[in-house]
Amino acid sequence: MPTPVDRYAVLGHPVAHSQSPFIHAEFARQTGQPIAYGRIECPPGEFEATVRAFIASADPAAGVGPARGCNITVPFKFEAPALARHLSARAALAQAANVLRFDADGWFADNSDGIGLVRDIEHGAGIALAGQRVLLVGAGGAAAGVLGPLIEAGPALVVVANRTAERAVVLVERHRALAEQRGVGLEARGLADCGEHYGVLLNSSASSLAGAAVPVTAQTLAPGALALDMMYGPAAAPFLAWATAHDARGRDGLGMLVEQAAEAFWLWRGVRPQTAPVLAALAARLAATCS
């Protein structure tokens, strides 16, 4: 009988497409950490019950190890913090979590999306965010998860633009104190008046996933700007083509996906994996799948 190993999983709806099992298997192989990682489809309205069932499914006698943590994807990121006794500062500010760690003294919730995005921009794309003018399109869960770490990186200005400007206002006001503390300009605008000539454009909206047009005009891009869509694969292709057509550096969300997973792995295992080889392996895997 195999020795039971610590178990982790990603919970979402739908979740069959998730690349997290591949990413964490690569991290485990690279670092020598003995873990098992899977996917769990979570029906709407049953998030907490599904998490607790995952924990209760441990059976050492049958070779099923303990559940130590999980990732959370849409649409449950806003539900996750309520299950935790302890929240990281970034999860509390985002009011959303994509990582749970099942500690003996109470579950811990964190949000690794923002730090994953920042690391991918600064290390993957090689662009320092300090002093940049940044346009963040969208004011939903993805934007909530990344705005705090973006501000921490020290850009000159972050504008949050959303089709419904009121949602952008709510998100911005929640982050106002942090922006003032860091000396970062922070504004909320509608899509029609979101400004021009940003060095970094970040699309966190669902436009790519829905197959819709890019929600802003090319005037938002400074020459040579980074234009990053948080989607990846075929969904991000039209956005990347638009960026290239307007002399911007297009980048999809694959690097962010790997970086946020690395932060979760470190939170669970206390070991920080190297992300570049895993990103290369994942890109090759997806290219082979799509060919």
Beta strands, then each sheet from edge to edge (+ up, - down):
strand 1: 6-12
strand 2: 35-41
strand 3: 67-72
strand 4: 86-87
strand 5: 99-101
strand 6: 108-110
strand 7: 133-137
strand 8: 157-162
strand 9: 185-190
strand 10: 198-203
strand 11: 221-229
strand 12: 249-251
sheet 1: 2+ 1+ 3+ 5- 6+ 4+
sheet 2: 9+ 8+ 7+ 10+ 11+ 12+
end
